[in-house]
């Protein structure tokens, strides 16, 4: 039996023993070192009417990394002992299983470093879908983990990034990762006027919404310029949204929902992220601000929701 967390009810995590998972054809078993906590966990944590409780053992955990512990039949590209990041979905536990083609090896240079591969890969895929070009002005709304990574990638691509977020420490983080300008996310109309001033009334060629709530999406609509691209990077899962379709039509914008579901594309982002971190081109260390043992997953979820001082991302550590 293994340790496993269970979302027993909204706002309640329970620890439970679960059977050691066995890899089947084309799968590997992972002995997990840790798993990141995603903001998308918060709606199930709060309670959604269409969800069923209790959840499955290890459920919600989809940002795991660790070492290959066992191989299923037909797996030839991995070996027991390989350190990997995985795209699997029951990783708030000591062990998980994953498809072998959804696992990426981590180079030895990353030994000892946490590597929540799924959100890093997600950021690289969103960046690619954003089609950011040198010289463009890019507004990024919401500087949490995802917004911070995208700030670095967009800045390195030669764009002028305007970072918009609620907390001053988030804006400071954006500056650390290359933002040219920062704006406090407090007054809708004041933000619009500030961006107009910064862009000579042209607004932005690209706007990335990285919050997943209605107001930031409305703000993104207001900040995008004619013929621009509005990128929805926030994960909207708590109900319908109303959007200003007239403004979308009038501005002639492209709207991109940048969450990839093609496994090959997901893995492309993950491998790009591994290469960037291993080469030193991107350092995610400042983003891993809070660590919790598995037994304190509930506290990690609360911190992800409440954002105590200095918070960016929580990691749940199994070892």
DRENDRENVO-937169 format. One line per field, with one value per residue (C-alpha): x, y, z; residue number from 1. Coordinates in steps of 0.5 Angstrom, whole numbers, m for minus. Each point is the difference from the previous one (the first is absolute). Layout:
<rs>
x: (X / ...)
y: (Y / ...)
z: (Z / ...)
seq: (NUM / ...)
</rs>
This chain:
<rs>
x: (0 / 2 / m1 / m6 / m4 / m7 / m4 / m6 / m4 / 0 / 6 / 2 / 6 / 0 / 6 / m1 / 3 / 0 / 2 / 7 / m2 / 3 / 2 / m3 / 2 / 3 / 0 / 5 / 0 / 3 / 2 / m1 / 4 / m5 / m6 / m2 / m6 / m4 / m5 / m5 / 0 / m4 / m7 / 0 / 3 / m6 / m5 / m3 / m7 / 1 / 6 / m1 / 4 / 4 / 5 / 4 / 7 / 5 / m5 / 1 / 8 / 2 / 7 / 4 / 8 / 4 / 3 / m2 / m2 / m2 / m2 / m6 / 1 / 2 / 4 / 7 / 1 / 1 / 4 / m2 / 4 / m1 / m2 / m6 / m5 / m7 / m7 / m4 / m6 / 0 / 7 / m2 / 2 / 7 / m1 / m4 / 0 / 1 / 0 / 7 / m1 / m2 / 6 / 7 / 7 / 3 / 7 / 5 / 1 / m7 / 2 / m3 / m4 / m8 / m3 / m7 / 0 / m7 / m1 / 7 / m2 / m7 / 4 / 4 / m6 / m4 / 6 / 0 / m7 / 1 / 4 / 4 / 5 / 5 / m2 / m7 / m3 / m3 / m5 / 0 / m5 / 1 / 7 / 0 / 4 / m2 / 0 / 7 / 2 / m3 / 3 / 7 / m2 / m3 / 6 / 5 / m4 / 1 / m7 / m1 / m4 / m5 / m2 / m6 / m2 / m3 / 6 / 7 / 4 / m3 / 2 / 7 / 0 / m2 / 6 / 5 / m2 / 0 / m6 / 1 / m6 / m5 / m7 / m4 / m6 / m5 / m4 / m3 / 0 / 7 / 3 / m3 / 2 / 7 / 1 / m2 / 5 / 5 / m2 / m1 / m8 / 2 / m1 / 3 / 2 / m1 / m3 / 0 / m5 / 3 / m5 / m6 / m5 / m5 / 2 / 7 / m3 / m4 / 7 / 3 / m5 / 1 / 7 / 1 / 1 / m3 / 2 / 4 / 0 / m4 / 3 / m4 / 5 / m4 / m4 / m8 / m4 / m4 / m6 / m2 / 3 / m3 / 5 / m1 / m1 / m1 / 7 / 3 / m3 / 1 / 8 / 0 / 4 / 3 / m2 / 4 / m2 / 7 / m1 / 3 / m4 / 4 / 5 / 6 / m1 / 0 / 6 / 3 / m1 / 3 / 7 / 1 / m1 / 5 / 5 / m1 / 1 / 6 / 3 / m1 / m4 / m5 / 0 / m6 / 3 / m4 / m6 / 0 / m2 / m3 / 1 / m5 / 0 / m5 / m4 / m1 / m3 / m6 / 5 / 3 / m7 / m2 / 7 / m1 / m7 / 2 / 7 / 4 / 6 / 5 / m5 / 1 / 0 / m1 / 3 / m2 / 6 / 0 / 7)
y: (0 / 7 / 7 / 4 / 6 / 0 / 6 / m2 / 6 / 7 / 3 / m7 / m4 / m7 / m5 / m7 / m6 / m2 / m6 / 0 / 2 / m5 / 3 / m4 / 0 / 6 / 3 / 2 / 0 / 6 / 1 / 7 / 5 / 6 / 3 / 7 / 3 / 3 / 6 / m4 / m5 / 6 / m1 / m7 / 2 / 5 / m5 / 0 / m3 / m4 / m4 / m6 / m1 / m3 / 0 / m5 / m2 / 5 / 4 / 7 / m1 / 1 / 4 / m6 / m2 / m6 / m6 / m6 / m6 / m5 / m1 / m3 / m5 / 4 / 5 / 1 / 8 / 0 / m4 / m1 / 6 / 5 / 7 / 3 / 5 / m4 / 2 / m4 / 2 / m4 / 3 / 2 / m6 / m4 / m4 / 1 / m3 / 4 / m2 / m1 / 5 / 5 / 0 / 4 / m1 / 5 / 1 / m1 / 8 / 0 / m5 / 3 / 5 / 0 / m1 / 1 / m1 / 0 / 8 / 1 / m3 / 3 / 7 / m2 / m2 / 6 / 5 / m4 / 1 / 7 / 2 / 5 / 4 / 5 / 7 / m2 / 3 / m6 / 1 / m6 / 0 / m4 / m1 / m6 / m6 / m1 / 8 / 0 / m5 / 3 / 7 / m3 / m3 / 6 / 4 / m4 / 0 / 7 / 2 / 6 / m3 / 4 / m4 / 1 / m4 / 2 / m1 / 4 / m6 / m3 / 6 / 0 / m7 / 2 / 5 / m5 / m4 / 6 / 4 / 7 / 3 / m2 / 2 / m2 / m3 / 4 / 5 / m3 / 7 / 2 / m6 / 1 / 8 / m2 / m5 / 5 / 5 / m6 / m2 / 7 / m2 / m6 / m5 / m7 / m5 / m5 / m1 / m6 / m2 / m4 / 0 / m4 / 5 / 5 / 6 / m1 / m3 / 7 / 4 / m4 / 1 / 8 / 0 / m4 / 4 / 0 / m7 / m2 / m7 / m1 / m6 / m4 / m3 / 0 / m6 / 1 / m5 / 3 / 2 / 3 / 7 / 6 / 3 / 7 / m3 / 7 / 2 / m7 / 1 / 7 / m1 / m6 / m3 / m8 / m3 / m6 / m5 / m2 / m7 / m5 / m7 / m4 / m4 / 1 / 7 / 0 / m4 / 5 / 5 / m4 / m2 / 8 / 1 / m5 / 3 / 7 / m1 / m5 / 5 / 5 / 4 / 0 / 0 / m2 / 0 / 6 / m2 / m6 / 3 / m4 / m8 / m5 / m7 / m4 / 0 / 7 / 1 / 3 / 6 / 0 / 1 / 5 / 4 / 0 / 3 / 5 / 2 / 1 / 5 / m2 / m5 / m2 / m8 / m6 / m6 / m7 / m4 / m7 / m1)
z: (0 / m1 / 3 / m4 / 1 / m2 / m1 / 5 / m1 / m1 / 4 / 3 / m2 / 4 / m1 / m2 / m1 / m8 / m3 / m4 / m7 / m5 / m7 / m6 / m7 / m2 / 7 / 5 / 8 / 3 / 7 / 1 / 3 / 0 / m4 / m1 / 2 / m6 / 1 / m4 / 6 / 4 / m3 / 2 / 7 / 1 / m3 / m7 / m1 / m5 / 3 / 4 / 7 / 2 / m5 / m2 / 4 / m3 / m4 / m1 / m1 / m7 / 1 / 2 / 0 / 2 / m2 / m4 / 5 / m5 / m7 / m4 / m6 / m6 / 3 / m3 / 1 / 7 / 6 / 7 / 4 / m6 / 3 / m3 / m1 / m2 / m2 / 4 / 5 / 6 / 3 / 7 / 2 / 1 / m6 / m7 / m7 / m6 / m8 / m2 / m6 / 5 / 5 / m2 / 3 / 4 / m1 / 6 / 0 / 3 / 6 / 6 / m3 / 0 / m7 / 0 / m8 / m1 / 1 / m3 / m6 / 0 / 0 / m6 / m4 / 2 / m2 / m7 / m1 / 1 / m6 / 4 / m5 / 2 / 1 / 2 / 6 / 4 / 6 / 5 / 5 / 6 / 2 / 4 / m2 / m7 / m1 / 2 / m4 / m6 / 2 / m1 / m6 / m3 / 2 / m3 / m6 / m1 / 2 / 5 / 5 / 5 / 6 / 3 / 7 / 7 / 5 / m1 / 2 / m7 / m4 / 3 / m2 / m7 / 0 / 2 / m6 / m5 / 0 / m3 / 4 / 6 / 2 / 6 / m2 / 4 / m4 / m7 / m3 / 3 / m3 / m7 / 0 / 3 / m6 / m5 / 2 / 0 / m7 / m3 / 0 / m5 / 6 / 0 / m6 / 5 / 7 / 4 / 5 / 6 / 5 / m2 / 3 / m4 / 2 / m3 / m6 / m1 / 1 / m5 / m5 / 2 / m1 / m7 / m6 / m7 / m3 / 6 / 4 / 6 / 4 / 5 / 4 / 7 / 1 / 0 / 4 / 5 / m5 / m7 / m2 / m3 / m5 / m4 / m7 / m3 / 2 / m2 / m7 / m1 / 2 / m5 / 5 / 1 / 6 / 2 / 5 / 2 / 4 / m4 / 0 / m5 / 3 / m5 / 1 / 8 / m1 / m4 / 5 / 5 / m3 / m2 / 7 / 2 / m5 / 2 / 8 / m1 / m5 / 5 / m5 / 5 / 8 / 3 / 7 / 3 / m2 / 5 / 6 / 5 / 1 / 4 / 2 / m3 / 6 / 0 / m7 / 2 / 3 / m7 / m3 / 5 / m1 / m8 / 1 / 5 / m2 / 6 / 0 / m5 / m3 / m7 / m1 / 5 / 0 / 3 / 2 / 1 / 2)
seq: (1 / 2 / 3 / 4 / 5 / 6 / 7 / 8 / 9 / 10 / 11 / 12 / 13 / 14 / 15 / 16 / 17 / 18 / 19 / 20 / 21 / 22 / 23 / 24 / 25 / 26 / 27 / 28 / 29 / 30 / 31 / 32 / 33 / 34 / 35 / 36 / 37 / 38 / 39 / 40 / 41 / 42 / 43 / 44 / 45 / 46 / 47 / 48 / 49 / 50 / 51 / 52 / 53 / 54 / 55 / 56 / 57 / 58 / 59 / 60 / 61 / 62 / 63 / 64 / 65 / 66 / 67 / 68 / 69 / 70 / 71 / 72 / 73 / 74 / 75 / 76 / 77 / 78 / 79 / 80 / 81 / 82 / 83 / 84 / 85 / 86 / 87 / 88 / 89 / 90 / 91 / 92 / 93 / 94 / 95 / 96 / 97 / 98 / 99 / 100 / 101 / 102 / 103 / 104 / 105 / 106 / 107 / 108 / 109 / 110 / 111 / 112 / 113 / 114 / 115 / 116 / 117 / 118 / 119 / 120 / 121 / 122 / 123 / 124 / 125 / 126 / 127 / 128 / 129 / 130 / 131 / 132 / 133 / 134 / 135 / 136 / 137 / 138 / 139 / 140 / 141 / 142 / 143 / 144 / 145 / 146 / 147 / 148 / 149 / 150 / 151 / 152 / 153 / 154 / 155 / 156 / 157 / 158 / 159 / 160 / 161 / 162 / 163 / 164 / 165 / 166 / 167 / 168 / 169 / 170 / 171 / 172 / 173 / 174 / 175 / 176 / 177 / 178 / 179 / 180 / 181 / 182 / 183 / 184 / 185 / 186 / 187 / 188 / 189 / 190 / 191 / 192 / 193 / 194 / 195 / 196 / 197 / 198 / 199 / 200 / 201 / 202 / 203 / 204 / 205 / 206 / 207 / 208 / 209 / 210 / 211 / 212 / 213 / 214 / 215 / 216 / 217 / 218 / 219 / 220 / 221 / 222 / 223 / 224 / 225 / 226 / 227 / 228 / 229 / 230 / 231 / 232 / 233 / 234 / 235 / 236 / 237 / 238 / 239 / 240 / 241 / 242 / 243 / 244 / 245 / 246 / 247 / 248 / 249 / 250 / 251 / 252 / 253 / 254 / 255 / 256 / 257 / 258 / 259 / 260 / 261 / 262 / 263 / 264 / 265 / 266 / 267 / 268 / 269 / 270 / 271 / 272 / 273 / 274 / 275 / 276 / 277 / 278 / 279 / 280 / 281 / 282 / 283 / 284 / 285 / 286 / 287 / 288 / 289 / 290 / 291 / 292 / 293 / 294 / 295 / 296 / 297 / 298 / 299 / 300 / 301 / 302 / 303 / 304 / 305 / 306 / 307 / 308 / 309 / 310 / 311 / 312 / 313 / 314 / 315 / 316 / 317 / 318 / 319)
</rs>
